[in-house]
């Protein structure tokens, strides 16, 4: 999914995480699913990978809430104004 890839790149390559700091945790921007990462050395520990996954999940959830908010407000306003 494009959103997950972008969020993971933000955390692992661009250092856009307050919790993990401004550090590049991976060196490549290739596919992140298991089938293509098997046999390749890990750039970080399992514990750090779990923290990265948690940060990625938080970014995706925050983006979803931000994207959903205008739609919900629009539906509410439309119902109040009798539109739709």
PDB file of N, CA, C and O in Angstrom:
ATOM      1  N   UNK A   1       0.845  -1.174   0.000  1.00  0.00           N
ATOM      2  CA  UNK A   1       0.000   0.000   0.000  1.00  0.00           C
ATOM      3  C   UNK A   1       0.897   1.246   0.000  1.00  0.00           C
ATOM      4  O   UNK A   1       1.872   1.315   0.747  1.00  0.00           O
ATOM      5  N   UNK A   2       0.566   2.196  -0.819  1.00  0.00           N
ATOM      6  CA  UNK A   2       1.384   3.400  -0.998  1.00  0.00           C
ATOM      7  C   UNK A   2       1.506   4.211   0.295  1.00  0.00           C
ATOM      8  O   UNK A   2       2.575   4.747   0.587  1.00  0.00           O
ATOM      9  N   UNK A   3       0.444   4.304   1.056  1.00  0.00           N
ATOM     10  CA  UNK A   3       0.473   5.098   2.288  1.00  0.00           C
ATOM     11  C   UNK A   3       1.479   4.503   3.271  1.00  0.00           C
ATOM     12  O   UNK A   3       2.258   5.233   3.883  1.00  0.00           O
ATOM     13  N   UNK A   4       1.461   3.199   3.419  1.00  0.00           N
ATOM     14  CA  UNK A   4       2.387   2.538   4.341  1.00  0.00           C
ATOM     15  C   UNK A   4       3.827   2.707   3.889  1.00  0.00           C
ATOM     16  O   UNK A   4       4.713   2.950   4.708  1.00  0.00           O
ATOM     17  N   UNK A   5       4.067   2.579   2.582  1.00  0.00           N
ATOM     18  CA  UNK A   5       5.432   2.753   2.072  1.00  0.00           C
ATOM     19  C   UNK A   5       5.940   4.160   2.327  1.00  0.00           C
ATOM     20  O   UNK A   5       7.090   4.352   2.722  1.00  0.00           O
ATOM     21  N   UNK A   6       5.084   5.137   2.100  1.00  0.00           N
ATOM     22  CA  UNK A   6       5.474   6.531   2.318  1.00  0.00           C
ATOM     23  C   UNK A   6       5.749   6.787   3.800  1.00  0.00           C
ATOM     24  O   UNK A   6       6.749   7.414   4.150  1.00  0.00           O
ATOM     25  N   UNK A   7       4.867   6.306   4.663  1.00  0.00           N
ATOM     26  CA  UNK A   7       5.055   6.491   6.101  1.00  0.00           C
ATOM     27  C   UNK A   7       6.325   5.791   6.576  1.00  0.00           C
ATOM     28  O   UNK A   7       7.064   6.335   7.396  1.00  0.00           O
ATOM     29  N   UNK A   8       6.582   4.589   6.066  1.00  0.00           N
ATOM     30  CA  UNK A   8       7.799   3.869   6.468  1.00  0.00           C
ATOM     31  C   UNK A   8       9.046   4.615   6.007  1.00  0.00           C
ATOM     32  O   UNK A   8      10.031   4.694   6.742  1.00  0.00           O
ATOM     33  N   UNK A   9       9.008   5.161   4.798  1.00  0.00           N
ATOM     34  CA  UNK A   9      10.147   5.946   4.306  1.00  0.00           C
ATOM     35  C   UNK A   9      10.343   7.198   5.161  1.00  0.00           C
ATOM     36  O   UNK A   9      11.477   7.593   5.432  1.00  0.00           O
ATOM     37  N   UNK A  10       9.250   7.820   5.582  1.00  0.00           N
ATOM     38  CA  UNK A  10       9.348   9.006   6.420  1.00  0.00           C
ATOM     39  C   UNK A  10      10.061   8.685   7.736  1.00  0.00           C
ATOM     40  O   UNK A  10      10.869   9.478   8.219  1.00  0.00           O
ATOM     41  N   UNK A  11       9.758   7.523   8.309  1.00  0.00           N
ATOM     42  CA  UNK A  11      10.350   7.133   9.588  1.00  0.00           C
ATOM     43  C   UNK A  11      11.762   6.598   9.408  1.00  0.00           C
ATOM     44  O   UNK A  11      12.673   6.997  10.134  1.00  0.00           O
ATOM     45  N   UNK A  12      11.956   5.686   8.434  1.00  0.00           N
ATOM     46  CA  UNK A  12      13.223   4.966   8.347  1.00  0.00           C
ATOM     47  C   UNK A  12      14.297   5.663   7.521  1.00  0.00           C
ATOM     48  O   UNK A  12      15.486   5.473   7.776  1.00  0.00           O
ATOM     49  N   UNK A  13      13.903   6.465   6.538  1.00  0.00           N
ATOM     50  CA  UNK A  13      14.891   7.083   5.655  1.00  0.00           C
ATOM     51  C   UNK A  13      15.041   8.584   5.880  1.00  0.00           C
ATOM     52  O   UNK A  13      16.115   9.145   5.661  1.00  0.00           O
ATOM     53  N   UNK A  14      13.958   9.236   6.319  1.00  0.00           N
ATOM     54  CA  UNK A  14      13.994  10.684   6.469  1.00  0.00           C
ATOM     55  C   UNK A  14      14.075  11.126   7.923  1.00  0.00           C
ATOM     56  O   UNK A  14      14.204  12.319   8.199  1.00  0.00           O
ATOM     57  N   UNK A  15      14.001  10.180   8.857  1.00  0.00           N
ATOM     58  CA  UNK A  15      14.118  10.517  10.271  1.00  0.00           C
ATOM     59  C   UNK A  15      12.980  11.364  10.808  1.00  0.00           C
ATOM     60  O   UNK A  15      13.194  12.202  11.684  1.00  0.00           O
ATOM     61  N   UNK A  16      11.785  11.160  10.303  1.00  0.00           N
ATOM     62  CA  UNK A  16      10.650  11.984  10.713  1.00  0.00           C
ATOM     63  C   UNK A  16       9.853  11.311  11.833  1.00  0.00           C
ATOM     64  O   UNK A  16       8.656  11.060  11.693  1.00  0.00           O
ATOM     65  N   UNK A  17      10.527  11.027  12.933  1.00  0.00           N
ATOM     66  CA  UNK A  17       9.892  10.415  14.089  1.00  0.00           C
ATOM     67  C   UNK A  17      10.484  11.029  15.352  1.00  0.00           C
ATOM     68  O   UNK A  17      11.695  10.985  15.565  1.00  0.00           O
ATOM     69  N   UNK A  18       9.629  11.595  16.178  1.00  0.00           N
ATOM     70  CA  UNK A  18      10.112  12.174  17.437  1.00  0.00           C
ATOM     71  C   UNK A  18      10.625  11.076  18.359  1.00  0.00           C
ATOM     72  O   UNK A  18      11.614  11.267  19.066  1.00  0.00           O
ATOM     73  N   UNK A  19       9.955   9.929  18.353  1.00  0.00           N
ATOM     74  CA  UNK A  19      10.330   8.836  19.247  1.00  0.00           C
ATOM     75  C   UNK A  19      11.677   8.213  18.856  1.00  0.00           C
ATOM     76  O   UNK A  19      12.505   7.933  19.722  1.00  0.00           O
ATOM     77  N   UNK A  20      11.893   7.998  17.559  1.00  0.00           N
ATOM     78  CA  UNK A  20      13.116   7.337  17.093  1.00  0.00           C
ATOM     79  C   UNK A  20      14.218   8.322  16.737  1.00  0.00           C
ATOM     80  O   UNK A  20      15.381   7.937  16.610  1.00  0.00           O
ATOM     81  N   UNK A  21      13.867   9.563  16.578  1.00  0.00           N
ATOM     82  CA  UNK A  21      14.864  10.583  16.283  1.00  0.00           C
ATOM     83  C   UNK A  21      15.137  10.752  14.804  1.00  0.00           C
ATOM     84  O   UNK A  21      14.593  10.036  13.963  1.00  0.00           O
ATOM     85  N   UNK A  22      15.988  11.712  14.509  1.00  0.00           N
ATOM     86  CA  UNK A  22      16.320  12.026  13.119  1.00  0.00           C
ATOM     87  C   UNK A  22      17.485  11.155  12.664  1.00  0.00           C
ATOM     88  O   UNK A  22      18.610  11.621  12.484  1.00  0.00           O
ATOM     89  N   UNK A  23      17.173   9.872  12.484  1.00  0.00           N
ATOM     90  CA  UNK A  23      18.170   8.874  12.110  1.00  0.00           C
ATOM     91  C   UNK A  23      17.647   8.091  10.926  1.00  0.00           C
ATOM     92  O   UNK A  23      16.460   7.771  10.865  1.00  0.00           O
ATOM     93  N   UNK A  24      18.523   7.779   9.983  1.00  0.00           N
ATOM     94  CA  UNK A  24      18.147   6.896   8.871  1.00  0.00           C
ATOM     95  C   UNK A  24      18.336   5.464   9.351  1.00  0.00           C
ATOM     96  O   UNK A  24      19.465   5.032   9.582  1.00  0.00           O
ATOM     97  N   UNK A  25      17.238   4.725   9.503  1.00  0.00           N
ATOM     98  CA  UNK A  25      17.291   3.366  10.026  1.00  0.00           C
ATOM     99  C   UNK A  25      17.496   2.332   8.936  1.00  0.00           C
ATOM    100  O   UNK A  25      17.901   1.207   9.228  1.00  0.00           O
ATOM    101  N   UNK A  26      17.229   2.683   7.693  1.00  0.00           N
ATOM    102  CA  UNK A  26      17.459   1.750   6.584  1.00  0.00           C
ATOM    103  C   UNK A  26      18.224   2.479   5.502  1.00  0.00           C
ATOM    104  O   UNK A  26      18.223   3.708   5.430  1.00  0.00           O
ATOM    105  N   UNK A  27      18.874   1.699   4.667  1.00  0.00           N
ATOM    106  CA  UNK A  27      19.675   2.306   3.610  1.00  0.00           C
ATOM    107  C   UNK A  27      19.020   2.220   2.249  1.00  0.00           C
ATOM    108  O   UNK A  27      19.444   2.905   1.318  1.00  0.00           O
ATOM    109  N   UNK A  28      17.997   1.394   2.110  1.00  0.00           N
ATOM    110  CA  UNK A  28      17.359   1.251   0.801  1.00  0.00           C
ATOM    111  C   UNK A  28      15.885   1.561   0.893  1.00  0.00           C
ATOM    112  O   UNK A  28      15.285   1.470   1.964  1.00  0.00           O
ATOM    113  N   UNK A  29      15.305   1.929  -0.234  1.00  0.00           N
ATOM    114  CA  UNK A  29      13.891   2.246  -0.275  1.00  0.00           C
ATOM    115  C   UNK A  29      13.091   1.194  -0.998  1.00  0.00           C
ATOM    116  O   UNK A  29      12.001   1.474  -1.497  1.00  0.00           O
ATOM    117  N   UNK A  30      13.617  -0.020  -1.063  1.00  0.00           N
ATOM    118  CA  UNK A  30      12.959  -1.094  -1.790  1.00  0.00           C
ATOM    119  C   UNK A  30      11.699  -1.583  -1.105  1.00  0.00           C
ATOM    120  O   UNK A  30      11.323  -1.082  -0.046  1.00  0.00           O
ATOM    121  N   UNK A  31      11.050  -2.561  -1.711  1.00  0.00           N
ATOM    122  CA  UNK A  31       9.825  -3.119  -1.150  1.00  0.00           C
ATOM    123  C   UNK A  31      10.054  -3.638   0.261  1.00  0.00           C
ATOM    124  O   UNK A  31      11.121  -4.171   0.567  1.00  0.00           O
ATOM    125  N   UNK A  32       9.056  -3.482   1.117  1.00  0.00           N
ATOM    126  CA  UNK A  32       9.233  -3.829   2.511  1.00  0.00           C
ATOM    127  C   UNK A  32       8.518  -5.115   2.909  1.00  0.00           C
ATOM    128  O   UNK A  32       8.570  -5.505   4.075  1.00  0.00           O
ATOM    129  N   UNK A  33       7.848  -5.787   1.961  1.00  0.00           N
ATOM    130  CA  UNK A  33       7.165  -6.996   2.379  1.00  0.00           C
ATOM    131  C   UNK A  33       8.152  -8.153   2.479  1.00  0.00           C
ATOM    132  O   UNK A  33       9.209  -8.134   1.849  1.00  0.00           O
ATOM    133  N   UNK A  34       7.800  -9.156   3.273  1.00  0.00           N
ATOM    134  CA  UNK A  34       8.719 -10.214   3.672  1.00  0.00           C
ATOM    135  C   UNK A  34       9.340 -10.948   2.487  1.00  0.00           C
ATOM    136  O   UNK A  34      10.527 -11.272   2.531  1.00  0.00           O
ATOM    137  N   UNK A  35       8.591 -11.212   1.455  1.00  0.00           N
ATOM    138  CA  UNK A  35       9.099 -11.984   0.327  1.00  0.00           C
ATOM    139  C   UNK A  35      10.346 -11.408  -0.299  1.00  0.00           C
ATOM    140  O   UNK A  35      11.190 -12.163  -0.781  1.00  0.00           O
ATOM    141  N   UNK A  36      10.493 -10.100  -0.311  1.00  0.00           N
ATOM    142  CA  UNK A  36      11.650  -9.497  -0.950  1.00  0.00           C
ATOM    143  C   UNK A  36      12.751  -9.127   0.038  1.00  0.00           C
ATOM    144  O   UNK A  36      13.853  -8.765  -0.374  1.00  0.00           O
ATOM    145  N   UNK A  37      12.467  -9.213   1.333  1.00  0.00           N
ATOM    146  CA  UNK A  37      13.497  -8.866   2.295  1.00  0.00           C
ATOM    147  C   UNK A  37      14.158 -10.098   2.900  1.00  0.00           C
ATOM    148  O   UNK A  37      15.097  -9.964   3.685  1.00  0.00           O
ATOM    149  N   UNK A  38      13.694 -11.278   2.557  1.00  0.00           N
ATOM    150  CA  UNK A  38      14.282 -12.514   3.076  1.00  0.00           C
ATOM    151  C   UNK A  38      15.717 -12.651   2.584  1.00  0.00           C
ATOM    152  O   UNK A  38      16.017 -12.387   1.420  1.00  0.00           O
ATOM    153  N   UNK A  39      16.574 -13.059   3.467  1.00  0.00           N
ATOM    154  CA  UNK A  39      17.954 -13.296   3.083  1.00  0.00           C
ATOM    155  C   UNK A  39      18.820 -12.051   3.063  1.00  0.00           C
ATOM    156  O   UNK A  39      20.027 -12.146   2.838  1.00  0.00           O
ATOM    157  N   UNK A  40      18.244 -10.908   3.288  1.00  0.00           N
ATOM    158  CA  UNK A  40      19.011  -9.672   3.314  1.00  0.00           C
ATOM    159  C   UNK A  40      19.273  -9.295   4.766  1.00  0.00           C
ATOM    160  O   UNK A  40      18.398  -9.475   5.613  1.00  0.00           O
ATOM    161  N   UNK A  41      20.448  -8.780   5.067  1.00  0.00           N
ATOM    162  CA  UNK A  41      20.738  -8.420   6.457  1.00  0.00           C
ATOM    163  C   UNK A  41      19.840  -7.295   6.939  1.00  0.00           C
ATOM    164  O   UNK A  41      19.490  -6.394   6.176  1.00  0.00           O
ATOM    165  N   UNK A  42      19.473  -7.353   8.200  1.00  0.00           N
ATOM    166  CA  UNK A  42      18.616  -6.326   8.783  1.00  0.00           C
ATOM    167  C   UNK A  42      19.448  -5.098   9.135  1.00  0.00           C
ATOM    168  O   UNK A  42      20.601  -5.219   9.550  1.00  0.00           O
ATOM    169  N   UNK A  43      18.857  -3.915   8.969  1.00  0.00           N
ATOM    170  CA  UNK A  43      19.544  -2.674   9.301  1.00  0.00           C
ATOM    171  C   UNK A  43      19.389  -2.304  10.768  1.00  0.00           C
ATOM    172  O   UNK A  43      20.064  -1.395  11.252  1.00  0.00           O
ATOM    173  N   UNK A  44      18.496  -3.005  11.491  1.00  0.00           N
ATOM    174  CA  UNK A  44      18.261  -2.688  12.892  1.00  0.00           C
ATOM    175  C   UNK A  44      17.795  -3.936  13.633  1.00  0.00           C
ATOM    176  O   UNK A  44      17.508  -4.962  13.016  1.00  0.00           O
ATOM    177  N   UNK A  45      17.721  -3.843  14.953  1.00  0.00           N
ATOM    178  CA  UNK A  45      17.304  -4.973  15.776  1.00  0.00           C
ATOM    179  C   UNK A  45      15.801  -5.207  15.645  1.00  0.00           C
ATOM    180  O   UNK A  45      15.068  -4.368  15.123  1.00  0.00           O
ATOM    181  N   UNK A  46      15.363  -6.358  16.127  1.00  0.00           N
ATOM    182  CA  UNK A  46      13.938  -6.668  16.113  1.00  0.00           C
ATOM    183  C   UNK A  46      13.134  -5.696  16.945  1.00  0.00           C
ATOM    184  O   UNK A  46      12.018  -5.332  16.575  1.00  0.00           O
ATOM    185  N   UNK A  47      13.695  -5.271  18.070  1.00  0.00           N
ATOM    186  CA  UNK A  47      13.007  -4.307  18.938  1.00  0.00           C
ATOM    187  C   UNK A  47      12.849  -2.961  18.232  1.00  0.00           C
ATOM    188  O   UNK A  47      11.793  -2.335  18.315  1.00  0.00           O
ATOM    189  N   UNK A  48      13.894  -2.520  17.542  1.00  0.00           N
ATOM    190  CA  UNK A  48      13.823  -1.257  16.806  1.00  0.00           C
ATOM    191  C   UNK A  48      12.840  -1.387  15.648  1.00  0.00           C
ATOM    192  O   UNK A  48      12.096  -0.450  15.357  1.00  0.00           O
ATOM    193  N   UNK A  49      12.833  -2.539  14.987  1.00  0.00           N
ATOM    194  CA  UNK A  49      11.884  -2.768  13.888  1.00  0.00           C
ATOM    195  C   UNK A  49      10.449  -2.680  14.397  1.00  0.00           C
ATOM    196  O   UNK A  49       9.582  -2.138  13.713  1.00  0.00           O
ATOM    197  N   UNK A  50      10.192  -3.211  15.599  1.00  0.00           N
ATOM    198  CA  UNK A  50       8.855  -3.110  16.193  1.00  0.00           C
ATOM    199  C   UNK A  50       8.491  -1.655  16.479  1.00  0.00           C
ATOM    200  O   UNK A  50       7.353  -1.241  16.262  1.00  0.00           O
ATOM    201  N   UNK A  51       9.461  -0.883  16.964  1.00  0.00           N
ATOM    202  CA  UNK A  51       9.219   0.542  17.224  1.00  0.00           C
ATOM    203  C   UNK A  51       8.948   1.292  15.921  1.00  0.00           C
ATOM    204  O   UNK A  51       8.092   2.175  15.872  1.00  0.00           O
ATOM    205  N   UNK A  52       9.680   0.934  14.870  1.00  0.00           N
ATOM    206  CA  UNK A  52       9.457   1.550  13.555  1.00  0.00           C
ATOM    207  C   UNK A  52       8.047   1.236  13.079  1.00  0.00           C
ATOM    208  O   UNK A  52       7.334   2.121  12.606  1.00  0.00           O
ATOM    209  N   UNK A  53       7.640  -0.045  13.206  1.00  0.00           N
ATOM    210  CA  UNK A  53       6.286  -0.431  12.796  1.00  0.00           C
ATOM    211  C   UNK A  53       5.227   0.348  13.568  1.00  0.00           C
ATOM    212  O   UNK A  53       4.219   0.761  12.995  1.00  0.00           O
ATOM    213  N   UNK A  54       5.453   0.553  14.871  1.00  0.00           N
ATOM    214  CA  UNK A  54       4.494   1.308  15.681  1.00  0.00           C
ATOM    215  C   UNK A  54       4.424   2.765  15.224  1.00  0.00           C
ATOM    216  O   UNK A  54       3.339   3.344  15.165  1.00  0.00           O
ATOM    217  N   UNK A  55       5.569   3.355  14.902  1.00  0.00           N
ATOM    218  CA  UNK A  55       5.594   4.738  14.420  1.00  0.00           C
ATOM    219  C   UNK A  55       4.898   4.858  13.058  1.00  0.00           C
ATOM    220  O   UNK A  55       4.166   5.816  12.813  1.00  0.00           O
ATOM    221  N   UNK A  56       5.131   3.884  12.181  1.00  0.00           N
ATOM    222  CA  UNK A  56       4.477   3.881  10.867  1.00  0.00           C
ATOM    223  C   UNK A  56       2.971   3.773  11.036  1.00  0.00           C
ATOM    224  O   UNK A  56       2.212   4.493  10.389  1.00  0.00           O
ATOM    225  N   UNK A  57       2.545   2.870  11.908  1.00  0.00           N
ATOM    226  CA  UNK A  57       1.110   2.701  12.161  1.00  0.00           C
ATOM    227  C   UNK A  57       0.491   3.994  12.687  1.00  0.00           C
ATOM    228  O   UNK A  57      -0.595   4.386  12.260  1.00  0.00           O
ATOM    229  N   UNK A  58       1.186   4.655  13.615  1.00  0.00           N
ATOM    230  CA  UNK A  58       0.673   5.912  14.174  1.00  0.00           C
ATOM    231  C   UNK A  58       0.565   6.992  13.095  1.00  0.00           C
ATOM    232  O   UNK A  58      -0.410   7.744  13.065  1.00  0.00           O
ATOM    233  N   UNK A  59       1.560   7.070  12.211  1.00  0.00           N
ATOM    234  CA  UNK A  59       1.507   8.055  11.114  1.00  0.00           C
ATOM    235  C   UNK A  59       0.328   7.795  10.187  1.00  0.00           C
ATOM    236  O   UNK A  59      -0.389   8.721   9.806  1.00  0.00           O
ATOM    237  N   UNK A  60       0.130   6.528   9.825  1.00  0.00           N
ATOM    238  CA  UNK A  60      -0.973   6.171   8.918  1.00  0.00           C
ATOM    239  C   UNK A  60      -2.323   6.474   9.569  1.00  0.00           C
ATOM    240  O   UNK A  60      -3.221   7.017   8.925  1.00  0.00           O
ATOM    241  N   UNK A  61      -2.458   6.122  10.844  1.00  0.00           N
ATOM    242  CA  UNK A  61      -3.725   6.388  11.539  1.00  0.00           C
ATOM    243  C   UNK A  61      -3.998   7.882  11.668  1.00  0.00           C
ATOM    244  O   UNK A  61      -5.138   8.324  11.520  1.00  0.00           O
ATOM    245  N   UNK A  62      -2.946   8.665  11.946  1.00  0.00           N
ATOM    246  CA  UNK A  62      -3.109  10.115  12.055  1.00  0.00           C
ATOM    247  C   UNK A  62      -3.503  10.713  10.700  1.00  0.00           C
ATOM    248  O   UNK A  62      -4.362  11.593  10.633  1.00  0.00           O
ATOM    249  N   UNK A  63      -2.879  10.237   9.632  1.00  0.00           N
ATOM    250  CA  UNK A  63      -3.221  10.725   8.289  1.00  0.00           C
ATOM    251  C   UNK A  63      -4.660  10.367   7.930  1.00  0.00           C
ATOM    252  O   UNK A  63      -5.368  11.163   7.315  1.00  0.00           O
ATOM    253  N   UNK A  64      -5.085   9.174   8.314  1.00  0.00           N
ATOM    254  CA  UNK A  64      -6.463   8.743   8.035  1.00  0.00           C
ATOM    255  C   UNK A  64      -7.466   9.645   8.752  1.00  0.00           C
ATOM    256  O   UNK A  64      -8.461  10.080   8.171  1.00  0.00           O
ATOM    257  N   UNK A  65      -7.183   9.916  10.028  1.00  0.00           N
ATOM    258  CA  UNK A  65      -8.096  10.796  10.786  1.00  0.00           C
ATOM    259  C   UNK A  65      -8.152  12.187  10.174  1.00  0.00           C
ATOM    260  O   UNK A  65      -9.223  12.790  10.096  1.00  0.00           O
ATOM    261  N   UNK A  66      -6.996  12.706   9.736  1.00  0.00           N
ATOM    262  CA  UNK A  66      -6.964  14.034   9.117  1.00  0.00           C
ATOM    263  C   UNK A  66      -7.727  14.056   7.800  1.00  0.00           C
ATOM    264  O   UNK A  66      -8.391  15.041   7.478  1.00  0.00           O
ATOM    265  N   UNK A  67      -7.632  12.979   7.045  1.00  0.00           N
ATOM    266  CA  UNK A  67      -8.333  12.906   5.760  1.00  0.00           C
ATOM    267  C   UNK A  67      -9.837  12.714   5.953  1.00  0.00           C
ATOM    268  O   UNK A  67     -10.637  13.203   5.155  1.00  0.00           O
ATOM    269  N   UNK A  68     -10.213  12.011   7.002  1.00  0.00           N
ATOM    270  CA  UNK A  68     -11.617  11.710   7.246  1.00  0.00           C
ATOM    271  C   UNK A  68     -12.376  12.902   7.813  1.00  0.00           C
ATOM    272  O   UNK A  68     -13.569  13.059   7.553  1.00  0.00           O
ATOM    273  N   UNK A  69     -11.699  13.734   8.579  1.00  0.00           N
ATOM    274  CA  UNK A  69     -12.346  14.836   9.277  1.00  0.00           C
ATOM    275  C   UNK A  69     -13.137  15.774   8.345  1.00  0.00           C
ATOM    276  O   UNK A  69     -14.295  16.064   8.644  1.00  0.00           O
ATOM    277  N   UNK A  70     -12.565  16.258   7.229  1.00  0.00           N
ATOM    278  CA  UNK A  70     -13.341  17.135   6.348  1.00  0.00           C
ATOM    279  C   UNK A  70     -14.576  16.441   5.755  1.00  0.00           C
ATOM    280  O   UNK A  70     -15.609  17.079   5.554  1.00  0.00           O
ATOM    281  N   UNK A  71     -14.468  15.152   5.481  1.00  0.00           N
ATOM    282  CA  UNK A  71     -15.608  14.426   4.932  1.00  0.00           C
ATOM    283  C   UNK A  71     -16.741  14.344   5.948  1.00  0.00           C
ATOM    284  O   UNK A  71     -17.906  14.532   5.598  1.00  0.00           O
ATOM    285  N   UNK A  72     -16.407  14.068   7.186  1.00  0.00           N
ATOM    286  CA  UNK A  72     -17.420  13.977   8.239  1.00  0.00           C
ATOM    287  C   UNK A  72     -18.053  15.338   8.476  1.00  0.00           C
ATOM    288  O   UNK A  72     -19.272  15.435   8.615  1.00  0.00           O
ATOM    289  N   UNK A  73     -17.250  16.381   8.522  1.00  0.00           N
ATOM    290  CA  UNK A  73     -17.777  17.733   8.713  1.00  0.00           C
ATOM    291  C   UNK A  73     -18.696  18.108   7.547  1.00  0.00           C
ATOM    292  O   UNK A  73     -19.755  18.701   7.748  1.00  0.00           O
ATOM    293  N   UNK A  74     -18.278  17.755   6.324  1.00  0.00           N
ATOM    294  CA  UNK A  74     -19.108  18.045   5.153  1.00  0.00           C
ATOM    295  C   UNK A  74     -20.444  17.330   5.203  1.00  0.00           C
ATOM    296  O   UNK A  74     -21.475  17.913   4.865  1.00  0.00           O
ATOM    297  N   UNK A  75     -20.437  16.069   5.623  1.00  0.00           N
ATOM    298  CA  UNK A  75     -21.694  15.326   5.754  1.00  0.00           C
ATOM    299  C   UNK A  75     -22.591  15.943   6.821  1.00  0.00           C
ATOM    300  O   UNK A  75     -23.802  16.062   6.634  1.00  0.00           O
ATOM    301  N   UNK A  76     -21.982  16.337   7.946  1.00  0.00           N
ATOM    302  CA  UNK A  76     -22.760  16.944   9.022  1.00  0.00           C
ATOM    303  C   UNK A  76     -23.373  18.269   8.554  1.00  0.00           C
ATOM    304  O   UNK A  76     -24.557  18.529   8.769  1.00  0.00           O
ATOM    305  N   UNK A  77     -22.539  19.106   7.905  1.00  0.00           N
ATOM    306  CA  UNK A  77     -23.053  20.391   7.410  1.00  0.00           C
ATOM    307  C   UNK A  77     -24.147  20.175   6.373  1.00  0.00           C
ATOM    308  O   UNK A  77     -25.164  20.869   6.373  1.00  0.00           O
ATOM    309  N   UNK A  78     -23.927  19.208   5.491  1.00  0.00           N
ATOM    310  CA  UNK A  78     -24.931  18.919   4.472  1.00  0.00           C
ATOM    311  C   UNK A  78     -26.265  18.503   5.083  1.00  0.00           C
ATOM    312  O   UNK A  78     -27.328  18.892   4.598  1.00  0.00           O
ATOM    313  N   UNK A  79     -26.202  17.709   6.151  1.00  0.00           N
ATOM    314  CA  UNK A  79     -27.448  17.280   6.803  1.00  0.00           C
ATOM    315  C   UNK A  79     -28.123  18.449   7.500  1.00  0.00           C
ATOM    316  O   UNK A  79     -29.352  18.505   7.539  1.00  0.00           O
ATOM    317  N   UNK A  80     -27.363  19.379   8.050  1.00  0.00           N
ATOM    318  CA  UNK A  80     -27.941  20.536   8.730  1.00  0.00           C
ATOM    319  C   UNK A  80     -28.567  21.525   7.737  1.00  0.00           C
ATOM    320  O   UNK A  80     -29.563  22.185   8.032  1.00  0.00           O
ATOM    321  N   UNK A  81     -27.944  21.604   6.543  1.00  0.00           N
ATOM    322  CA  UNK A  81     -28.423  22.541   5.532  1.00  0.00           C
ATOM    323  C   UNK A  81     -29.451  21.917   4.596  1.00  0.00           C
ATOM    324  O   UNK A  81     -30.015  22.592   3.735  1.00  0.00           O
ATOM    325  N   UNK A  82     -29.685  20.617   4.776  1.00  0.00           N
ATOM    326  CA  UNK A  82     -30.658  19.932   3.932  1.00  0.00           C
ATOM    327  C   UNK A  82     -30.142  19.631   2.539  1.00  0.00           C
ATOM    328  O   UNK A  82     -30.930  19.484   1.604  1.00  0.00           O
ATOM    329  N   UNK A  83     -28.823  19.537   2.387  1.00  0.00           N
ATOM    330  CA  UNK A  83     -28.201  19.244   1.094  1.00  0.00           C
ATOM    331  C   UNK A  83     -27.871  17.763   1.065  1.00  0.00           C
ATOM    332  O   UNK A  83     -27.414  17.204   2.062  1.00  0.00           O
ATOM    333  N   UNK A  84     -28.100  17.128  -0.073  1.00  0.00           N
ATOM    334  CA  UNK A  84     -27.683  15.735  -0.246  1.00  0.00           C
ATOM    335  C   UNK A  84     -28.747  14.832   0.155  1.00  0.00           C
ATOM    336  O   UNK A  84     -28.583  13.614   0.081  1.00  0.00           O
TER     337      UNK A  84
END
